[in-house]
Amino acid sequence: MDCMIKHIKIIERMDQLIRLQATGAPEKFAKRLEISRTKLYRMIKLMRAFNAPIEYDIAIQSYVYTEAVGFSFGFYIRR
């Protein structure tokens, strides 16, 4: 269970940095997340499997979303 929570927290942080277009190159992005570059690529692949339109923009050296998307994970009380 802790592993799943850790992965979700990484994805949330990735989403935040991608939205800000502030990931940097893959090496820097992985370092910011405190994960290996290999794990970064696996996480991006996972996000893409869930339909996240992620691309790397070489001009700004950041991953970006090519379409407007939202990401949310968790439960809330319905009223």
C-alpha positions as CSV (number, residue, x, y, z in Angstrom):
1,M,0.0,0.0,0.0
2,D,2.8,2.4,0.8
3,C,4.3,1.8,-2.6
4,M,1.0,2.8,-4.3
5,I,0.7,6.0,-2.2
6,K,4.4,6.9,-3.1
7,H,3.7,6.4,-6.8
8,I,0.5,8.6,-6.6
9,K,2.5,11.3,-4.8
10,I,5.2,11.2,-7.5
11,I,2.5,11.5,-10.3
12,E,0.9,14.5,-8.4
13,R,4.3,16.2,-8.3
14,M,5.0,15.4,-11.9
15,D,1.6,16.8,-12.9
16,Q,2.4,20.0,-11.0
17,L,5.8,20.5,-12.7
18,I,4.4,19.7,-16.1
19,R,1.6,22.2,-15.7
20,L,4.2,24.8,-14.7
21,Q,6.4,23.7,-17.7
22,A,9.2,23.6,-15.2
23,T,10.4,20.0,-15.4
24,G,13.7,20.6,-17.0
25,A,15.5,17.9,-19.0
26,P,14.8,14.3,-18.0
27,E,17.9,14.1,-15.8
28,K,16.9,17.2,-13.9
29,F,13.3,16.2,-13.7
30,A,14.2,12.8,-12.2
31,K,16.5,14.5,-9.7
32,R,13.8,16.9,-8.6
33,L,11.5,13.9,-8.0
34,E,14.3,12.0,-6.3
35,I,13.9,9.0,-8.6
36,S,16.0,7.4,-11.3
37,R,15.7,8.5,-14.9
38,T,14.5,5.0,-15.7
39,K,11.7,5.3,-13.2
40,L,10.8,8.7,-14.6
41,Y,10.4,7.1,-18.0
42,R,8.2,4.4,-16.5
43,M,6.1,6.9,-14.7
44,I,5.6,8.9,-17.9
45,K,4.7,5.7,-19.7
46,L,2.1,5.0,-17.0
47,M,0.6,8.4,-17.2
48,R,0.4,8.1,-21.0
49,A,-1.4,4.8,-20.5
50,F,-4.0,6.8,-18.5
51,N,-4.3,9.2,-21.5
52,A,-2.1,12.0,-20.3
53,P,-1.0,13.8,-23.5
54,I,2.6,14.4,-22.4
55,E,5.4,15.4,-24.8
56,Y,8.8,16.8,-24.3
57,D,9.3,20.4,-25.7
58,I,12.9,20.7,-26.6
59,A,12.6,24.5,-27.0
60,I,11.7,25.1,-23.4
61,Q,13.4,22.0,-22.1
62,S,10.3,20.8,-20.3
63,Y,7.6,18.2,-20.5
64,V,4.3,19.7,-21.4
65,Y,0.7,18.7,-21.8
66,T,-0.3,19.0,-25.4
67,E,-4.0,19.4,-24.4
68,A,-5.7,20.8,-21.3
69,V,-6.1,18.0,-18.8
70,G,-6.9,17.5,-15.2
71,F,-5.6,15.0,-12.7
72,S,-7.2,14.1,-9.4
73,F,-6.9,11.1,-7.1
74,G,-8.6,10.6,-3.8
75,F,-12.0,10.4,-2.2
76,Y,-14.2,13.2,-1.1
77,I,-17.5,13.4,0.8
78,R,-20.5,13.9,-1.5
79,R,-23.1,16.4,-0.3
